[in-house]
Amino acid sequence: MGSLKPPNDIRRSDIIFSRILKISGWLLPLLILSIGLFLFENAQPTIKKFGFVFILGTVWDPIHDIFGAGPVIYGTLASSLIAIIIGTPISVAVALLLSEIIPGRLSRSLSFLVEMLAAIPSVVYGLWGIFVLAPWMRSTIEPFLAERFGAIPIFSGPFYGVGLLSAGVILAIMIVPTISSICREIFRNIPNQQREAALALGATKWEAIRLAVLKNSKAGIFGSVTLGLGRALGETLAVTMVIGNRAEISKSIFAPSQTMASLIANEYAEATSQLHLSALIQVGLTLFLVTFVVNGLARVMVWQTTLRKDAQC
């Protein structure tokens, strides 16, 4: 009994611990705010000279101090959209396989392997994309798509190997661990009684999954996909190595393009004029705002799902 602390000491330690937590909690919003203010302040020369035209402009010419971020915004959104289209069904299928089909011990082992994809460095994905994915896309996938769907403008044009499609495939692989891990936890939180009720009414395994699991997880799946989109929007090195880095808007997904992140990575160290540097910082500010909004929407969707589950319980 002599080792027990007096009540005053316990209360003092609780107060100290509470204050440390509060300080840590406030530091994160302050850090985000300081980053936003830094970007906004340093982007002022470009904002004052070009205004809103900067976002809609299609010419990026550092030599003549003409800057328009339209092509890189297009490249960012297009490559991320391709990644979501390819990665979402794969991620949901993997999550269903691990949570509904495969037994527990094997499921945990495969879950570890899927999550290991997130631990692979971005530069490794980029090297694999250059030496394996891009040649395969140029010789096999792009000719196949052009032969089958060549009448559609997005599947027309010469085959480069590097371009929007390759960047989208790389991003799809990189967001699979994020989407699948969140979906897996959402599926596991669905009460077993709902699955059993569907099976008791004569539903097949697939019908039980569709009615009891997927139908009740729409908001959570959307939230996980939005988080994956935020991950894809900000990816830099792997995309820079396979997208071709050509700042122009092309109707074909085979053509080289450029993202906001890859533009900053390629030109920031070589920016010589103040206006050029300011333009790159404004591109970063645009990417910061887009990513912030996308992740905020994802959090709202996940919170809504959690509150709905708590209300049902």
MOCORSUL-V151766 format. One record per run of one state. SS is the DSSP state (@ for helix, = for strand, . for the rest). FROM is the first residue (numbers start at 1). LEN is the number of residues. If there is no record, write none. Layout:
ss->SS from->FROM len->LEN
ss->SS from->FROM len->LEN
This chain:
ss->. from->1 len->6
ss->@ from->7 len->36
ss->. from->43 len->1
ss->@ from->44 len->7
ss->. from->51 len->2
ss->@ from->53 len->4
ss->. from->57 len->3
ss->= from->60 len->2
ss->@ from->62 len->3
ss->. from->65 len->1
ss->= from->66 len->2
ss->. from->68 len->2
ss->@ from->70 len->32
ss->. from->102 len->2
ss->@ from->104 len->16
ss->. from->120 len->2
ss->@ from->122 len->28
ss->. from->150 len->3
ss->@ from->153 len->3
ss->. from->156 len->8
ss->@ from->164 len->25
ss->. from->189 len->3
ss->@ from->192 len->9
ss->. from->201 len->4
ss->@ from->205 len->30
ss->. from->235 len->2
ss->@ from->237 len->6
ss->. from->243 len->1
ss->= from->244 len->1
ss->. from->245 len->12
ss->= from->257 len->1
ss->. from->258 len->2
ss->@ from->260 len->11
ss->. from->271 len->3
ss->@ from->274 len->39
ss->. from->313 len->1
